[in-house]
């Protein structure tokens, strides 16, 4: 594969007019900082690879462009992502860091690859979801229908939560009563809350 991939040319050509100069500029900076970089298209967007690994990527959207380092956390020293890549929302070339600044970041990303560093991202463990209590009306309804109760008791926590949230989030009493009756009926038939959307096996 040549250093410049025609698919990247096509991607830039199809981008919104405001985004083309930004993408061209970013592409030029990447090649200047890393002459051996190879271009590719991954996940539908231009990707730059170095040493057989992804160095960075760029993309164009309706009203902004973005640029991100594959090892974002290590390159940016833990700077939080804001959903706009590693450089934030890019609407004009003025939003792109200076050549000197971006070159330094690119060289840092290259050094991580040279050193064999893999992923340095630290993912925070999601907070455990609070267990939902079975409301009295559902508990009483299940007590009066052994089949529904057996199904409910055999559900996984997420399957139980599906019914519990559906019932407890009803804003009107009559809506809640209808959902409660429907839930018991479905559970008596061994059905999950969203059984209609389950893929047929």
Buried (B, 14 or more C-beta within 10 A) or exposed (E): EEEEBEEBBEBBEEBEEBBBBBBBBBBEBBBEBBEEBBBBBEEEBBBBBBBEBBBBBBBBEEEBBBBBBBBBBBBBEEEEEEEBBBBBBBEEEEBBBEEEEBBBBBBBBBEBBEEEEEEEEEEEEEEEEEEBEBBEEBEEBBEEBEEBBEBBEEBEEEBBBBBBEBBBEBEEEEEBBEBBEBBBEBBBEEBBBEEEEEEEE
